[in-house]
Amino acid sequence: MPGNIKSVFVVWLLLVYLLFCSRLPSVKAASICTSTNAGCHVLSLANLFDRVIQHSTRMHSITNDLHSEF
Protein backbone atom coordinates (compact mmCIF):
# COMPACT_ATOMS: atom_id res chain seq x y z
CA MET A 1 0.00 0.00 0.00
CA PRO A 2 2.74 2.60 0.75
CA GLY A 3 4.18 2.10 -2.75
CA ASN A 4 0.74 2.83 -4.24
CA ILE A 5 0.43 6.08 -2.26
CA LYS A 6 3.92 7.09 -3.34
CA SER A 7 3.17 6.50 -7.00
CA VAL A 8 -0.11 8.45 -6.76
CA PHE A 9 1.76 11.31 -5.09
CA VAL A 10 4.42 11.33 -7.83
CA VAL A 11 1.77 11.38 -10.57
CA TRP A 12 -0.12 14.17 -8.79
CA LEU A 13 3.09 16.17 -8.38
CA LEU A 14 3.92 15.71 -12.05
CA LEU A 15 0.46 16.90 -13.12
CA VAL A 16 0.70 19.99 -10.90
CA TYR A 17 4.14 20.74 -12.33
CA LEU A 18 2.88 20.42 -15.91
CA LEU A 19 -0.11 22.62 -15.13
CA PHE A 20 2.03 25.43 -13.79
CA CYS A 21 4.62 25.14 -16.56
CA SER A 22 1.97 25.32 -19.25
CA ARG A 23 0.63 28.58 -17.82
CA LEU A 24 4.01 30.35 -17.72
CA PRO A 25 4.64 32.72 -20.62
CA SER A 26 7.48 31.92 -22.92
CA VAL A 27 10.72 33.48 -21.76
CA LYS A 28 12.52 35.30 -24.51
CA ALA A 29 15.33 37.81 -24.57
CA ALA A 30 14.09 41.38 -24.91
CA SER A 31 15.53 43.18 -27.86
CA ILE A 32 17.18 46.53 -27.17
CA CYS A 33 16.34 47.97 -30.55
CA THR A 34 13.65 47.08 -33.00
CA SER A 35 13.21 48.29 -36.52
CA THR A 36 10.26 50.46 -35.42
CA ASN A 37 12.36 52.54 -32.98
CA ALA A 38 13.52 55.61 -34.89
CA GLY A 39 15.94 57.01 -32.29
CA CYS A 40 17.38 53.69 -31.21
CA HIS A 41 21.13 53.21 -31.11
CA VAL A 42 23.29 50.24 -30.23
CA LEU A 43 25.59 50.73 -27.24
CA SER A 44 29.24 49.90 -27.63
CA LEU A 45 31.04 47.54 -25.30
CA ALA A 46 33.09 50.42 -23.89
CA ASN A 47 29.89 52.35 -23.17
CA LEU A 48 28.41 49.36 -21.37
CA PHE A 49 31.52 48.99 -19.22
CA ASP A 50 31.40 52.70 -18.40
CA ARG A 51 27.80 52.31 -17.27
CA VAL A 52 28.70 49.32 -15.11
CA ILE A 53 31.53 51.27 -13.46
CA GLN A 54 29.21 54.23 -12.80
CA HIS A 55 26.58 51.95 -11.32
CA SER A 56 29.18 50.21 -9.15
CA THR A 57 30.42 53.58 -7.89
CA ARG A 58 26.87 54.61 -6.96
CA MET A 59 26.23 51.32 -5.14
CA HIS A 60 29.53 51.66 -3.27
CA SER A 61 28.59 55.19 -2.22
CA ILE A 62 25.14 54.11 -1.06
CA THR A 63 26.49 51.19 0.96
CA ASN A 64 29.11 53.42 2.56
CA ASP A 65 26.41 55.91 3.54
CA LEU A 66 24.27 53.15 5.02
CA HIS A 67 27.24 51.73 6.90
CA SER A 68 28.11 55.13 8.39
CA GLU A 69 24.49 55.71 9.48
CA PHE A 70 24.33 52.44 11.39
PyMOL commands that set and color helices and strands:
alter all, ss='L'
color gray80, all
select helices_A, chain A and resi 2-23+45-69
alter helices_A, ss='H'
color red, helices_A
deselect
rebuild
show_as cartoon
